């Protein structure tokens, strides 16, 4: 069966994966870009943005580059797709990423307010579904055609899939900042160490990459 993966998921030292006060101008609230500044210079990020592939290599790029290979579909929360809440005022909003989003797969957006699917350039189609984690995963696996499914975020969505024990690989990047408020990842996840093997790697940029791999039953 295909795996469920989380990649490049940044958290602060106090466990926040996004700041408080998300808006159109501030997708990560008061955190700004601080959680992701390790990622922006990498060759993988620059290639994702369709820029020249002349970014940095090293530890950060080695982890960042694992985001795409083998992925056939993504699941994300509505907060990752956009800042709107409640019923959609209209269907003009098409995400943060422009006409050619970086996913290039079917993407299932979890929302209590479904809307028609949105097909974008480059092979990305957003499907808006009111579904539980297990239901959304079944839809994504069918669309992925045997490839893996990525849980893209935000923190509430990743936490929900962890709580349901649906994640096989979790890559978390601990960024040496303190946010103090926002949305945390780790709440209610005390049993992670019982289900996953954990490895860590430090980067010269100051972040620490943690990889949680589902433990094989003995």
Secondary structure, 3 states (H helix, E strand, C coil): CCCEEEEEEEEECCCEEECCCCCCCCCCHHHCCHHHHHHHCEHHHHHHCCCCCCCECCHHHHHHHHHCCCEEEEEEEHHHHCCCCCCCCCCCCCCCCCCCCCCCCEEEEECCCCCCCEECHHHCEEEEECCCHHHHHHHHHHHHCCCEEEEEECHHHHHHHHHCCCCCEEEEEEECCCCCCCEECCCCCCCHHHHEEEEEEECCCCCEEEEEEECCCC
